[in-house]
């Protein structure tokens, strides 16, 4: 096969389309995934601000900077909402398309760099080596987190502008020094770099890596002066400086830098653990987890990592003339990984797969260089081992992407990798609680507390499960512990109020609701809970005020509509009450209180068919609820379905506790239904 002639335009187009398809294929399991409880809940499910591209949405996107300032990424997510609503599959599709685009862009970058590093490499051989680089990057299992996790859209979006920054810079280097064309291209490169910073600041050290490229493979130094090479990058450096300041501000504003748990000595030893980590996982991509839990230590791993780091850096320096590609790749990696090398601790993890998305690009280029060298000696026979390696990586990526399909699977993976990871148990408990597996959630929260007894969130979460299970006394005990540990937790105060109310301690419940609202005056659910308490005490005006306040703070709060409907019904405003319940069901189609209360209104209005439809939905949502079974039995009885009514009423008696207050009424209805058969 002739390798020096360039591929035809048609062949090149087919190659690029093939690269895009190959980049997407290993991560197709993401299309069956939903939103996870690993930040997706806060960023999307509980966040109406990003939903759309209106002026108010855009204003929020460009002014919100909690932990990360990523307005361009938010714009892509706002567009997703316009296109897909809250269907997570559409969001995953968009992320896959961005990743495919990055594979194509990296092919072009690799082609340019390999051409300069290996001038003798041309035509199809060059295109083949560049394709290997693109695939080593695109199908590696370390990419799964960035591609399959919706919150990490910022990786794939910033990747586009990161690669465009390099690509345009390489074209600028081709132009004559000092020419208008070079200045225009450098300005365009700096503009792409600024757009990258508005997507995610992980690649902020790129200008320093561009200086490395000036030495190898561009060989601009010493042909051009060091001063001129630095001066031309001042716009890039200015953007980098702004990103550093902004990142510091956003990280410190939410106190994500843990200074107490991360003493100065840790800042010195942590790079020894973190920097080699991504090299190891690139070479041996097994044991990948959503969270590598940070535990302060100065041990063999940290010190041994420093030894590897120093030895590798020493080898790169010693071999800089004989193996300049290795030296340039290693130095570029050190520069790109520096922002997350451990000099400042952020969060509860010491590493994250997503940090490799940009920082490990030099390794893909090294792999392509090795492939090109193998091509020189083996020709077409070099393709087989490369294809085998890529197939193995793609298979591992398919499996890794599958872990992100739902929260329980994700955190089960975490626990299997690190059984001592308390966040894994906490988050799986949350996932199980959301899916209705309360026994499993209770067990997981218990395991979390055994590992981290000072975690107030876990005490609150376990208390909420006990509350759902009817153990109000046990719930209060857990909420007491949570409040002792985190007295600023409005959720713990609110839930303790609910538990106290169920125990008959209305005064204590009222005090807890009031305190929750003192801590967070916009806490809609606390207004709703206090309103229900006032409604029970006969304070209809107070309950109505709380309902209105809850809706003012959360116009989509279905529970507040149920509260207001209850008040309006008591005031004789039945039509308005029905409107509120219709809105509640629209917002939360599975909210039992809304379905039951609307069914009761339908029953009172003798609209038995509509009542039956609501009870049917209620049974589907909560098949073991005796109240909804009782209601459906009544509706069926009124519609003449005595057999169906009897079946429901028997089931309600079977499900209800012995002291159920409606037991005699249901027994009477059951006798009536049996007499009609």
C-alpha atoms as one frame of an Amber mdcrd trajectory, in Angstrom:
protein
   0.000   0.000   0.000   1.343   3.442  -0.877   1.609   5.389   2.386   3.154
   8.607   1.115   0.236   9.728  -1.038  -2.449  11.665   0.851  -5.910  10.130
   1.135  -8.496  11.417  -1.305 -11.064  13.936  -0.143 -13.708  11.227  -0.085
 -11.452   8.884   1.890 -10.574  11.658   4.312 -14.243  12.496   4.872 -14.971
   8.824   5.474 -12.061   8.676   7.933 -13.359  11.651   9.915 -16.889  10.262
  10.019 -15.481   6.925  11.117 -13.514   8.611  13.892 -16.631  10.404  15.109
 -18.631   7.172  15.103 -15.851   5.256  16.839 -15.613   7.955  19.519 -19.333
   7.668  20.257 -19.772   3.896  20.050 -18.143   2.857  23.371 -20.286   5.326
  25.295 -23.675   4.475  23.784 -24.867   3.016  27.127 -25.085   6.652  28.239
 -28.150   7.074  26.030 -30.045   4.795  28.407 -28.885   6.735  31.467 -30.772
   9.273  33.522 -29.731  12.061  35.850 -27.642  10.821  38.773 -27.628  12.037
  42.368 -23.964  13.024  41.919 -24.556  16.762  41.358 -27.070  16.224  38.518
 -29.878  16.605  41.047 -28.626  20.019  42.182 -27.595  21.223  38.727 -30.661
  20.128  36.777 -33.497  18.454  38.676 -33.647  21.132  41.383 -32.444  24.052
  39.274 -35.007  25.874  37.101 -32.565  28.693  36.289 -30.811  26.937  33.395
 -34.018  25.777  31.723 -34.195  27.776  28.523 -32.352  30.490  26.646 -34.421
  33.503  27.664 -32.915  36.680  29.047 -33.397  35.620  32.661 -31.729  32.276
  31.933 -28.763  33.881  30.175 -28.375  36.437  32.946 -28.185  33.629  35.489
 -25.705  31.660  33.365 -23.309  34.608  33.122 -23.591  35.645  36.766 -23.708
  32.287  38.559 -20.290  31.025  39.614 -20.685  28.659  42.553 -17.545  26.456
  42.381 -17.297  26.796  38.583 -17.891  29.715  36.227 -19.065  27.969  33.034
 -21.595  30.165  31.178 -20.953  28.630  27.740 -21.504  25.157  29.123 -24.738
  26.337  30.728 -25.858  27.684  27.341 -25.489  24.215  25.814 -27.501  22.774
  28.688 -30.150  25.463  28.292 -30.388  24.518  24.626 -30.815  20.900  25.680
 -33.784  21.899  27.816 -35.327  23.736  24.863 -34.891  20.641  22.693 -35.477
  17.800  25.126 -37.108  19.200  28.245 -36.041  17.006  31.172 -35.405  13.890
  29.068 -31.856  12.932  30.089 -31.315  10.966  26.877 -31.181  14.175  24.871
 -28.562  15.646  27.187 -26.441  12.522  26.843 -26.769  12.663  23.061 -25.452
  16.223  23.045 -22.472  15.221  25.186 -21.722  12.346  22.821 -21.781  14.703
  19.842 -19.377  17.101  21.546 -17.053  14.194  22.306 -17.199  13.079  18.675
 -16.305  16.618  17.601 -13.337  16.580  19.970 -12.104  13.329  18.441 -12.173
  14.932  14.993 -10.477  18.124  16.209  -7.778  16.147  17.989  -7.149  14.228
  14.777  -6.328  17.543  13.092  -4.132  18.667  15.998  -2.306  15.328  16.041
  -1.816  15.456  12.290  -0.235  18.918  12.518   2.049  17.978  15.416   3.098
  14.634  13.938   3.875  16.292  10.609   6.262  18.649  12.382   7.747  15.970
  14.634   8.184  13.475  11.789   8.598  15.434   8.531   9.265  12.185   6.689
   5.820  10.934   7.710   3.257  11.958   5.136   0.191  10.894   3.242  -1.801
   7.945   4.490   0.793   6.989   7.087   0.432  10.406   8.697  -3.366  10.242
   8.605  -3.289   6.743  10.072  -1.007   7.805  12.943  -3.183  10.853  13.660
  -6.268   8.622  13.677  -4.595   6.342  16.228  -3.912   9.380  18.432  -7.537
  10.500  18.162  -8.844   7.037  19.013  -6.439   6.488  21.908  -7.898   9.660
  23.357 -11.528   9.139  22.410 -12.193   5.495  23.318 -10.178   5.328  26.539
 -12.191   4.351  29.656 -10.941   7.445  31.485 -13.226   9.430  29.150 -16.396
   7.739  30.452 -16.933  10.135  33.345 -16.646  13.218  31.137 -18.907  11.800
  28.439 -21.537   9.848  30.393 -22.049  12.258  33.309 -24.273  15.182  32.356
 -22.752  17.494  34.972 -19.387  17.080  33.243 -20.683  18.571  30.000 -18.107
  21.252  30.791 -15.299  18.819  29.883 -16.499  18.074  26.383 -17.464  21.695
  25.672 -14.190  23.129  26.951 -12.388  20.413  24.983 -13.668  21.894  21.728
 -12.192  25.323  22.459  -9.021  23.844  23.975  -8.295  21.969  20.754  -9.293
  24.930  18.582  -6.874  27.104  20.579  -4.026  24.727  19.739  -5.073  24.182
  16.138  -5.310  27.901  15.358  -2.032  28.493  17.204  -0.302  25.911  15.012
  -1.617  27.703  11.926  -0.338  30.989  13.375   3.115  29.453  13.763   3.096
  28.710  10.018   2.675  32.398   9.180   5.663  34.709   8.825   6.934  36.250
  12.095   5.404  39.675  12.678   3.001  39.351   9.748  -0.615  40.534   9.997
  -1.706  36.964   9.304   0.178  35.654  12.328  -1.230  38.387  14.546  -4.768
  37.636  13.390  -4.354  33.931  14.029  -2.786  34.510  17.435  -5.704  36.773
  18.356  -8.147  34.113  17.180  -6.290  31.493  19.219  -6.498  33.706  22.315
 -10.214  34.177  21.645 -10.736  30.411  21.517  -8.780  30.138  24.763 -11.093
  32.689  26.392 -14.119  30.697  25.226 -12.553  27.602  26.748 -12.277  29.426
  30.068 -15.988  30.255  29.852 -16.676  26.539  29.467 -14.338  25.182  32.148
 -11.017  26.445  33.478  -9.273  23.061  33.749  -7.008  23.876  30.784  -5.933
  27.246  32.168  -2.206  26.416  31.947  -2.350  25.817  28.185  -0.237  28.940
  27.329   2.686  27.335  29.147   2.180  24.137  27.163   2.231  26.197  23.958
   5.737  27.329  24.913   6.727  23.673  25.115   5.335  23.119  21.621   7.436
  26.058  20.416  10.525  24.058  21.348   9.213  20.697  20.158   7.911  19.847
  17.650   7.560  23.356  16.140  11.301  24.088  16.611  10.561  27.816  16.760
  13.134  28.203  19.505  15.965  29.136  19.083  15.002  30.161  15.531  12.819
  32.855  17.109  13.780  34.642  20.317  12.375  33.497  23.641  11.181  37.041
  24.238   9.082  37.119  21.068   7.565  33.732  21.860   6.514  34.934  25.303
   5.269  38.335  24.140   2.995  36.869  21.462   1.273  34.815  24.152   0.550
  37.708  26.475  -3.151  37.733  25.486  -3.303  34.023  26.368  -1.485  34.712
  29.641  -3.901  37.527  30.485  -6.826  35.149  30.018  -5.022  32.543  32.129
  -4.421  35.053  34.922  -8.076  36.035  34.912  -9.070  32.378  35.080  -6.756
  31.761  38.032  -8.277  34.659  39.964 -11.836  33.657  39.071 -11.230  30.014
  39.955  -9.731  30.964  43.291 -12.707  33.195  44.026 -15.342  30.617  43.079
 -13.619  27.796  44.969 -13.042  29.789  48.150 -16.527  31.339  48.044 -18.045
  27.919  48.733 -15.232  26.819  51.059 -14.368  23.841  48.854 -10.726  24.256
  49.848 -10.454  22.312  53.096  -7.586  23.943  54.960  -8.074  22.147  58.283
  -8.173  18.628  56.856  -5.408  19.456  54.405  -2.353  20.757  56.312   0.642
  22.302  54.484   2.626  19.062  54.516  -0.132  17.455  52.455   0.329  20.107
  49.789   3.901  18.924  49.410   3.249  15.187  49.269  -0.053  15.032  47.360
   1.400  15.648  43.868   3.382  12.470  44.386   0.079  10.592  44.596  -1.976
  12.525  42.084   0.335  13.197  39.160   1.393   9.549  38.644  -2.222   8.431
  39.191  -3.385   9.487  35.716  -0.324   7.969  34.072  -1.029   4.650  35.773
  -4.735   4.717  34.911  -3.907   5.612  31.307  -1.655   2.569  31.031  -3.831
   0.234  33.136  -7.429   1.560  33.051  -8.965  -0.757  35.634 -10.492  -0.023
  39.010 -11.954   3.261  37.763 -14.404   4.778  40.234 -16.634   7.862  40.383
 -14.780   9.075  43.463 -11.263   8.493  44.730 -11.826   9.412  48.337  -9.228
  11.754  49.807  -7.676  10.603  53.069  -4.861  12.764  54.498  -1.717  10.681
  54.678   2.021  10.777  54.214   2.870   7.205  53.353   4.477   4.868  50.877
   2.081   5.757  48.055   2.799   9.487  48.279   6.553   9.140  48.744   6.837
   6.381  46.160   4.867   8.515  43.731   7.281  11.380  44.246  10.162   9.005
  43.487   8.481   7.988  40.222   7.729  11.620  39.424  11.318  12.710  39.992
  12.759   9.736  38.107  10.486  10.269  35.104  11.210  13.982  35.015  14.928
  13.260  35.270  14.692  10.809  32.391  12.803  13.372  30.312  15.546  15.935
  30.903  18.318  13.448  30.173  16.626  12.251  26.988  15.468  15.649  25.763
  17.727  15.481  22.703  17.450  11.769  21.924  13.717  11.583  22.709  12.347
  15.132  22.474   8.801  13.867  21.939   8.843  12.086  25.295  10.307  15.138
  27.045   7.755  17.492  25.459   4.823  15.166  26.209   5.859  14.691  29.842
   6.416  18.397  30.457   3.114  19.258  28.754   1.321  16.743  30.953   2.869
  18.210  34.102   1.760  21.672  33.025  -1.799  20.642  32.163  -2.341  18.543
  35.294  -0.870  21.213  37.596  -4.233  22.845  38.529  -5.387  19.572  40.118
  -2.017  18.280  41.314  -2.899  18.735  44.973  -1.339  22.062  45.841  -4.824
  23.065  46.984  -7.351  20.476  48.141 -10.836  20.883  46.710 -13.660  18.555
  47.564 -13.458  15.125  49.145 -11.450  13.386  46.409  -7.770  13.274  45.511
  -8.297  12.445  41.850 -11.069  12.251  39.270 -11.207  10.559  35.880 -12.552
  13.765  34.332  -9.286  15.585  35.040  -7.608  13.382  32.448  -9.808  14.577
  29.571  -7.410  17.327  28.476  -4.309  16.677  30.564  -3.653  13.210  29.106
  -3.818  14.244  25.450   0.022  14.206  25.258  -0.009  10.479  26.055  -2.255
   9.804  23.058   0.254  11.652  20.888   3.080   9.537  22.306   1.083   6.417
  21.496   0.596   7.633  17.944   4.336   8.256  17.671   5.039   4.692  18.776
   2.529   3.445  16.224   4.241   5.473  13.498   7.609   3.992  14.486   6.095
   0.505  14.350   4.664   1.336  10.945   8.143   2.209   9.734   9.387  -1.266
  10.631   6.321  -3.477  10.180   4.235  -1.579   7.654   0.616  -2.708   7.532
   1.306  -5.319  10.215   1.410  -2.476  12.748  -2.340  -2.062  12.369  -3.284
  -5.345  14.063  -1.813  -4.656  17.540  -3.119  -1.082  17.426  -6.599  -2.289
  16.498  -6.518  -4.899  19.262  -5.510  -2.305  21.857  -8.232   0.084  20.724
 -10.823  -2.700  20.810  -9.876  -3.574  24.395 -10.068   0.084  25.428 -13.459
   0.464  23.745 -14.812  -2.623  25.515 -13.640  -1.287  28.874 -15.244   2.072
  28.072 -18.553   0.397  27.255 -18.522  -1.261  30.661 -17.431   1.933  32.420
 -20.160   3.999  30.750 -22.714   1.463  31.949 -21.948   2.291  35.564 -23.316
   5.794  34.960 -26.776   4.599  33.907 -28.326   5.186  37.325 -27.266   6.337
  40.768 -27.546   2.985  42.529 -25.365   1.264  39.940 -22.860   4.113  40.081
 -22.420   4.007  43.838 -22.470   0.225  43.977 -19.446   0.456  41.710 -17.859
   2.940  44.111 -18.450   0.632  47.071 -17.046  -2.370  45.200 -13.834  -0.432
  44.523 -13.575   1.209  47.950 -15.785  -0.331  50.673 -14.445   2.245  53.155
 -15.755   5.162  51.113 -18.432   6.788  53.264 -19.656   9.003  50.366 -20.356
   5.830  48.387 -22.626   4.446  51.107 -24.281   7.837  51.636 -25.039   8.367
  47.956 -26.214   4.812  47.359 -28.481   5.207  50.361 -29.932   8.316  48.762
 -30.436   6.472  45.473 -32.163   3.580  47.198 -34.365   5.933  49.188 -35.432
   7.712  45.998 -36.327   4.394  44.358 -38.411   3.293  47.355 -35.947   0.728
  48.719 -36.170   2.084  52.257 -34.692  -0.982  53.942 -31.659  -0.833  51.678
 -31.331   2.901  52.231 -31.480   2.451  55.999 -28.689  -0.116  55.825 -26.516
   2.078  53.588 -26.912   5.140  55.790 -25.973   2.987  58.765 -22.792   1.848
  57.004 -21.973   5.459  56.204 -22.407   6.498  59.828 -20.231   3.624  61.013
 -17.443   5.072  58.861 -18.238   8.761  59.407 -20.272   9.251  62.620 -19.720
  13.015  62.523 -21.533  13.362  59.186 -24.660  15.393  59.865 -26.091  14.809
  56.382 -26.085  11.052  56.946 -27.930  11.422  60.269 -30.527  13.614  58.549
 -30.886  11.168  55.672 -31.287   8.149  57.936 -33.814  10.066  59.999 -35.834
  10.801  56.872 -35.939   7.081  56.041 -37.097   6.245  59.566 -39.775   8.899
  59.141 -40.947   7.251  55.915 -40.987   3.875  57.680 -43.186   5.245  60.470
 -40.473   5.266  63.133 -41.005   8.889  64.149 -39.306   8.442  67.523 -36.179
   6.991  65.930 -36.291   9.759  63.339 -36.298  12.442  66.039 -33.249  10.826
  67.639 -31.373  10.924  64.325 -32.433  14.511  63.654 -31.234  15.471  67.140
 -27.790  14.100  66.260 -27.843  15.879  62.908 -28.740  19.222  64.478 -26.066
  18.824  67.151 -23.492  18.327  64.387 -24.896  20.835  61.890 -27.184  23.337
  63.643 -27.284  25.366  60.428 -29.069  22.556  58.534 -32.554  23.845  57.795
 -33.497  20.438  56.351 -32.808  18.686  59.660 -34.921  21.230  61.579 -37.772
  20.932  59.087 -37.778  17.134  59.132 -37.577  17.010  62.914 -40.630  19.256
  62.954 -42.450  16.761  60.760 -41.436  13.857  63.020 -42.486  15.734  66.154
 -45.815  16.568  64.572 -46.449  12.887  63.893 -45.633  12.140  67.538 -48.255
  14.679  68.613 -45.757  17.323  69.725 -47.309  20.179  67.773 -45.626  22.900
  69.809 -42.192  21.360  69.227 -42.996  20.890  65.555 -44.033  24.528  65.184
 -40.781  25.643  66.827 -38.715  23.497  64.456 -40.522  24.805  61.369 -40.037
  28.370  62.584 -36.320  27.777  63.155 -35.903  26.198  59.723 -37.428  29.329
  58.204 -35.161  31.563  60.270 -32.192  29.729  58.806 -33.603  29.896  55.281
 -36.458  32.361  54.776 -37.070  31.043  51.248 -37.500  27.397  52.345 -40.750
  26.552  50.576 -41.304  23.068  51.992 -40.982  24.372  55.571 -43.702  26.934
  54.831 -45.858  24.111  53.472 -45.276  21.890  56.509 -46.028  24.726  58.899
 -49.108  25.515  56.857 -50.416  21.952  57.161 -49.883  22.165  60.930 -51.818
  25.430  61.075 -54.549  23.882  58.942 -54.913  21.032  61.453 -55.104  23.566
  64.288 -57.911  25.422  62.509 -55.805  28.471  61.612 -56.983  28.684  58.007
 -55.706  32.214  57.421 -52.254  31.326  58.753 -52.199  28.157  56.663 -53.195
  30.127  53.562 -50.415  32.668  54.180 -47.891  29.850  54.467 -49.182  28.263
  51.268 -48.887  31.560  49.394 -45.370  32.118  50.768 -44.350  28.600  49.751
 -45.621  29.182  46.223 -43.911  32.565  46.025 -40.578  30.915  46.777 -41.248
  27.815  44.687 -43.989  28.322  42.073 -43.633  24.684  41.056 -44.020  23.260
  44.548 -46.802  20.700  44.229 -47.120  20.204  47.998 -47.940  23.886  48.486
 -50.765  23.593  45.951 -52.134  20.641  47.928 -52.004  22.766  51.091 -53.780
  25.689  49.475 -56.387  23.339  48.030 -57.035  21.949  51.513 -57.553  25.452
  52.903 -59.774  26.537  50.028 -61.860  23.403  50.337 -62.366  24.136  54.053
 -63.406  27.671  53.101 -65.975  26.327  50.642 -63.997  27.409  47.576 -64.244
  23.974  45.966 -63.663  25.036  42.353 -60.463  26.873  43.303 -59.373  23.889
  45.387 -59.827  21.633  42.366 -57.761  24.032  40.238 -54.949  23.806  42.794
 -55.072  20.025  42.850 -55.065  19.880  39.057 -51.919  22.003  39.108 -50.356
  19.802  41.792 -50.973  16.648  39.755 -49.606  18.364  36.657 -46.392  19.247
  38.510 -46.062  15.947  40.396 -48.103  13.190  38.712 -47.137  10.663  41.405
 -47.794  12.819  44.487 -50.187  10.717  46.541 -51.637  13.627  48.538 -52.638
  15.379  45.320 -54.167  12.272  43.746 -56.069  11.271  46.882 -57.404  14.752
  47.606 -58.500  15.303  44.020 -60.199  11.913  44.004 -62.079  12.893  47.177
 -63.317  16.082  45.507 -64.439  14.069  42.496 -66.257  11.644  44.785 -68.060
  14.504  46.541 -69.048  15.901  43.144 -70.263  12.424  42.081 -67.677  12.349
  39.303 -66.921   8.728  40.102 -65.172   7.871  36.843 -62.615  10.645  37.312
 -62.180   9.645  40.949 -61.526   6.049  39.889 -58.877   7.221  37.413 -57.034
   9.058  40.200 -57.286   6.080  42.530 -55.952   3.822  39.765 -52.924   6.087
  39.463 -52.568   6.104  43.231 -52.544   2.307  43.396 -49.898   2.214  40.659
 -47.726   4.619  42.657 -48.314   3.105  46.096 -49.841  -0.379  45.805 -49.494
  -1.058  49.547 -51.371   2.053  50.704 -54.627   0.939  52.399 -56.203   4.399
  52.086 -55.959   4.512  48.309 -57.266   0.933  48.092 -60.213   1.955  50.260
 -60.910   4.956  48.040 -60.798   2.899  44.872 -63.140   0.376  46.431 -65.639
   3.157  47.184 -65.392   4.520  43.631 -65.899   1.081  42.118 -68.870   0.475
  44.378 -70.509   3.719  43.237 -69.903   2.726  39.603 -71.602  -0.636  40.132
 -68.452  -2.768  40.114 -69.231  -4.688  43.303 -66.665  -7.435  42.640 -63.856
  -4.950  42.027 -64.911  -2.959  45.074 -64.850  -6.043  47.271 -61.360  -6.963
  46.059 -60.015  -3.487  46.847 -61.688  -3.295  50.241 -60.363  -6.715  51.241
 -56.877  -5.632  50.183 -57.122  -2.407  52.192 -58.033  -4.395  55.322 -55.142
  -6.758  54.657 -52.651  -3.906  54.274 -53.889  -1.732  57.147 -52.515  -1.969
  60.700 -54.831  -3.500  63.371 -55.641  -0.125  64.932 -56.464   1.543  61.621
 -59.203   4.139  62.325 -61.048   3.359  59.065 -61.246  -0.401  59.638 -64.921
  -0.486  60.722 -65.976   1.792  57.861 -64.223  -0.436  55.348 -65.770  -3.572
  56.834 -69.212  -1.977  56.457 -68.491  -1.055  52.834 -67.227  -4.561  52.173
 -70.481  -6.059  53.454 -72.410  -3.665  51.222 -70.401  -4.673  48.169 -70.863
  -8.369  48.893 -74.630  -7.902  49.175 -74.721  -6.241  45.744 -72.924  -9.082
  43.980
